[in-house]
Amino acid sequence: MEGERRAPRARSCGLPAGGAPAPSPGVDAPVPGRSGPPALPRAEVLDLDEDEDDLEVFSKDASLMDMNSFSPMMPTSPLSMINQVKFEDEPDLKDLFITVDEPESHVTTIETFITYRIITKTSRGEFDSSEFEVRRRYQDFLWLKGKLEEAHPTLIIPPLPEKFIVKGMVERFNDDFIETRRKALHKFLNRIADHPTLTFNEDFKVFLTAQAWELSSHKKQGPGLLSRMGQTVRAVAMSMRGVKSRPEEFMEMNNFIEIFSQKINLIDKISQRIYKEEREYSDEMKEYGPIHVLWSASEEDLVDTLKGVASCIDKCCKATEKRMSGLSEALLPVVHEYVLYSEMLMGVMKRRDQIQAELDSKVEALTYKKADTDLLTEEIGKLEDKVECANNALKADWERWKHNMQNDIKSAFTDMAEENIHYYEQVRNLRSPHTGNFCSGSVTWLQSDVAGTAVR
């Protein structure tokens, strides 16, 4: 009877039978015949020394909303349901394309801000057109993230970039900062579009299609300030109370998140330190080429040799710049995104515990008959469904996130390793245009000289 009673609950949450949404494109489906909860990845895969207290640390402004509301995750319109079936049955079919580009500065008497153009192309039937173009500012992205967390408290919402990327950054409207944020916002929207549940969220559709005044009007339709304050107070009360017995699989998830957070933060700091040192090395190396050219003017017997060294230094500088570009564009953003993901996961676990804590409090009240028993029994039944929906959503999304995380980090480090191999092959094979000899020895001497200068 228990199995018969629980099955409809999973379907009422918008989940297929079995409690898990169908895998998204590019994500492996569960292995038929496997039983029990999926095994968690070994946290030791990111095993590193932890005595890196002297490293620079990024500031993090990723605030997590403590929402205690829960709504069904299945799209309600028939067209949305049809499109989701297509999404599940045809994993290679992509019907939503989003581009974030053309940042534009706006200056008013009150504030200065940046908006980004968002172009959406789709073949979904629930959209009124096949192409939309809107402009959104960072606050609009924050609103969307909050609405997704409110509607799907135990799904893993992609993180947004922080308001300020680097600690101590003063000029937030320089070109590098704006471009870094644009790329992060582009990835944020496309991760939502690729998610099998979030992609059909109504607020996401409004965000992509509504004009500025329409979006402003839609925002005002949400709960009022007092209602939001009441939700927050209840959420804080439940979080302070805690849960009596968290299921074992969620204990394992929580332990993994804590270890993962420590390791990915350490990798982030080390990566940033490497990039900073490489930048300093490159800037200093650029000064040596002109020096050798000037030196050759006063040494007639060494003209060809000195110019050859200057040429090798120039080539080495270009190769170093290319490698640093790969580091800043391929590795650093991926690692830092998963730093933000680790914070997001802690928020997801906190919201799951809040839902269970609410159920525990009602069960305790019924046990001690602190209120009307009939009303409590009805509320407990609803909360049991709510907890089961939340647990099923988190378990399914956890597997999806874990798969993507492993692929993203593996790909980033593999690409970086290949870039480093290519760089060292270039440096080793450098030839002087004047002497025709390999000049890797000269570059090695130069690197030693630069290192000695830095030490002194």
N, C-alpha and C positions, 0 to 999 in steps of 0.2 A: 504493500500500500504506500509505503514511503516513497518508493521509486516512482509509482504512478502519480503521486501528488507533486513531486518535484519536477517532473518532465514538463508539464505545462508552464511552470514558472520560468524555466529557461527560455521557452518560446515567447512568453510575454515580455521578456526583456529585449526582444529583437535579435535573439541569438538562434542559430540553427540548432537542431536537436543535438545534444551533447554539450551545449553551453559555450561554444567557441565560434566566433565569426569565421567565415571562409578566408583562407589565406589571400593576401593581396598579391598583385603581380610581382613576380620575382621572389616570392617567399615560398619555401618548401611546405607542402601540406604535411599534416601529421602522418606518421607511418601507420598503416593499417595493422590492427591487431595489438598495438601497444596499449597497455592498461596502466592506470595509476598516473600520478602527476608527472609531468615531464621533468627530467633531470636538469638541475641548474648547472650552468657552466662553472668550471673551476675558477675561483677568484685568483688562484695562483698564476693564471695566465698573464697577469699584469704585475707580477712580483718584482719589486724594485726596492732599493734601499730607501729609507725614509728620513735620513739625516740631511735634509736639504733646507734647513730653516733660513739660510741666508739668501734664498732665491727671492726674486721679485714676485709679488702676488697680484693677480688681477682683482679689481673690485667687482663685486657681483650685486646687481640690483634686481635680481630675478625674484620678485615678490610672488608668493603663492597665496591664492585666495582660499580661505577656509570656507568652502561651500558645503552645506549639508543637504542640498536639494538633489533630487534624482529624477530623471525623466527617461522614458523609453528611448532606446537608441536606434530603433528601426525607423526608416523614413515612412511617413504616414501616407504620402500620395501614391496612388497606383503606379504612376510613371516612374517615381523614384524606386519603387520595389522592382519594377521590370528592369530598370537600369542596373540595380544591384545584382539581379540574377545574371545579367550579361557580364557584370564585373567579375562574378564568381566563376561562371562557367567558361569564360573566355579570358584567361589571365593576361593574354598578350594584347587585349583590346584596351586602349587608353582613349577616353572620351572627354577629358578635361585638361586643357593646356593653359598654364598661367605664366605670364612674364612680368617681372617687376623691373622697370627701367626709368630713365629720364627723371632723376631727382631734380626738384625745383625749389629754390629758396623763396620764402614768403616773409616779408617784413611788415609788421603792423605797429600801431602805437603801443600795443600791449606786449607783443612777443614776436620772436623770430622763430620760424620752424621750416622744416623741409617736408614736401609732399613727394610721393612717388607715383608714377603712372603704372597702373595695373591693367594689363590686357588679358582677357579671358576668351578662349576659343573652345567651344564645346559642341557636341552632337547630342546632348541629352535632351529628352523631350520636355522635361519640366522647366527648362529655361525658355524665356520668351524669344530669344534671338540666339544666333550661333556665335556672335562676337560682342564683347562688351569692353568698354574702356572707361576707367574711373581713376580718380586720384585720391590717395589716402596718406594720412600722416601717421606718425608713430603711435599716437594715442589711439587711433582707430584699430591698429593691430593689437594693442593692449586690451581694448574692449572685446575684440573677437576671441582672444585667448581666454579672457574671463568668462565669456558666454559658453565656450566649449567646455571649460572646467565645470561650470554650473550644470550644464546639460549632461555631461558624461564624467562624473567625479572620479571614476576609477579607470578611465582610459588614459593612456600616456600621450598627453598633448605635446607636440613639438615645442621646444623652447624658443623664445624670442631673444634677440641680442640685447645685451644690457644697454641702459641709457648712455653709459660711458664705458668704452671698452678697456682702456688702460688707466690704471690708478694715477691720479694727478693730471689727467689730460685737461687742458684749459680750453683749447680751441676745438669745439665739437663740430664745427661746420667746415673743417678743412676737407679737401678732396678725398684724401685717403680714408678718413673716417666715414664719409658719406658713401663711398664705394663699398667699403667693408660692410656697412649696415645694409646697403641695397642687396648685396649678395645673400646676406643672412635672412633678410625678409623674403627674398625670392625662394630660398630653400624652405623657410617656414610654411609658406602657402602651398608649395608643391608637395611637401610631406603630408599636409592635411588632405590635399587632393588625392594622394595615393593611398590614403587610409581607407579601409573598407567600410568604416562607419562614419567617421568625421566628415568625409567627402559629401555626405547627404544631409549634413546639418543645415537647418534653415537659415541660421544666422550667418553661416559661411556663404551661402548663396546670396543673401542680402549684401554682405560685405563686397562680393565680387561684382554685383550688378547695380546696386542703388546709387543714384547720384547723391551729392553731398547733403542736400536738404532732405532727401528721403532717408538717408542713413541717420541723420540727426533726429528725425521724427521717430524712426524705428527704435533708437536708443531710449527715447523717453517712454516707450511702452513697457519697459521693464519694471520690476518691483520698486516701490518708492524707497526713500532713505530709511524710514523707520522699519520697514520690512527687512531691508538688507541688514540693518543693525541688529534686528532680532535674530536673523539667521546666524550672524557672526557670533552673537552672545551665546546662542545654543551650541554652536560649533566649538567655541572655546570651552564651554562647560563640559561638553562630552570629551574633548581632548584632555582636559585636566583630570577627568574621572578615569579615563583609560579603559582598556578592555581586560576582562578577566582571563580569557583563554584564547589567544590568537591561534588559528589553525597552524599546524606544523609547516605546511607548504608556504604559508605567508611569513612564518618565522625565518624560513630559509631564504625567501626573497629579501626580507629586510636585512639579514646578515650579508647577503651578496651585495646589496645596494651600499651598505656601509663600507665594505672592503673596496668595492669598485670606486666609490667616491674618493677614498684616500688615494688609490693608485692613479686614477685618471687626473686628479688634481696635481699629483707629483709629476706625472708625465707632462702636463701642461706647463708647469713651472720650468722643468728642465728644457723643454722645447723652446720656450721663450728665452731662456738664458743662452741657449746655443745660437738662436737667431741674433740676439743682441751682440754676442761675441763675434759672430761671423760678419755682422755689419761693421763693427769697429775694425776688424781685420781688413775688410775690403776697402774701407775709407782710407786706412793708412797705406795699404798697398798701392792705391791709385797715385799717391804722391811720389812713389819711387820711379815710375816711368819717366816723367819729365826731368827728375834729378839725374838719371843716367844719360839722358840726351844732352843736358848741359855739361855733364862731366866729360862726355866724348869730345866736346869742343876744345877742351884743354889737354887732352891726351891723344896725340896723333897716332901713337902705336896701338891704342886700344879702341880706336873709333868704331871699327866693325863689331868688336866684341861687346862694347857698351851699348851700341845701338841694338844689337841682337838681344841683349838682356832686356832692354827697354821694350822691344817688340814682344818678347815672351811675357813680360809683366802685363802688358796691355791685353794680350790674349787670355792670360790667367784671370785678369780682372773681369773680363767679359764672361768667362766660364763660371766664375764665382757668382756674378750677378744672376746668371741664369739659374744656378742651383738655389740661390737664396729666394728667387722668385717662386721656384717650385715649392720650397719650404713654407713660404708665407701664404701661398694660394692653395696648396694641396694638403699639407699636414696640420699646420697650426689651426685653421678654422674647424677641421674635423675634431681634433682633440678638444678644443675649447667648447664646441657644441655639446660634446658628451660630458663635459664638466657641468654645463647647464642642465643636461638631461639627468645627471645624478641628483641635482637639487629638485628637479621636477618629480623624479621617482619618489623621493622622500615625501613630497607633498601628496602624491597619489596614495602612498601607504597610510599617511595620516588621515586622509579623507575616508579610506576604507575602514580604518579603525573607528572613526567617528560614527559611521553607519552602524557598525556592530555594537559600539558602546550604547547607542540609543536603544537597540534591541535588548541588550543586557539589562539596562535600567528598567525597561518595561517588564521583563521577565521577573526581575527582583521585586518590583512593585506588586506583581500578581502573586508571587510567592508569599509575601507578607500581607497581602490584601490591603494595600495602602490606598486603593481607589476602587471604582466600580469594576467588578471582575468581568462583566460582559463586554464593557468598552475596552478594557485592557486586552482581553482575548482577541478582539477584532483587530486592535492596533498591532498586537504581536504577530498575528497572521500576515498583515501587510508588511511589517518590518522584516519578517522572515523572507518573504519574496524579494524585498528590496536588498537584503544582505546577499541572497543567493545571486541575484542579478549582478550586483557589484562584484562579487567574487568571480563569477564566470567571465565578466568583462575584463577584469584585471588579469586573470590567468591566460585568457586568449591573447590579449594585447601584450602581455609579458613575453610570450614566445615570439611574437612578431618583432617586438623591439629588440630582443636578444639576438635574433637572427640578423637583423639589419645592423646592429651595433658591431657584431663580430665581422661582418662583411666590410663595413665602412672603415673600421680601424685597421683591419688586415690590408685592405686596398691602399689606404693612405701610407702605411709604413712600407709596403712593397714598392709603391711608386717612388717613395723617397729613397729607398735603397737603390733602385735602378738609376735614379737621377744621380746619386753619389758615385755609383760605379762609372757612369758615363762621364762624370766630371773628372775623376781621377785618370781615366783613360785619356781624356783630352789633355790634361796637364802632363801626363807622362810622355805623350807623343808630340809635344810642342817642339818645333824646329825653328832655329834662327834663320830668317830670310837672308842674312848676310853671310853666315858661316856654313849653314846647312847641317850643323850638328844638333843633336838633341840638347835642349836647354833645360831639361828637368832638373839637372844639378844646380843650375843657376836659380831656379825657382825654389829649390830646397834650401839653398843658401839664403835666399831672400826671406823665406818663411822663418828660418832660424834667427835672422837678423831682426825681423819684426818682433818675434817672440822675446828676444833679448832686450830690445828697446822697451817693450811693454813691462818686462820685469823690472828694468831699471827705473 
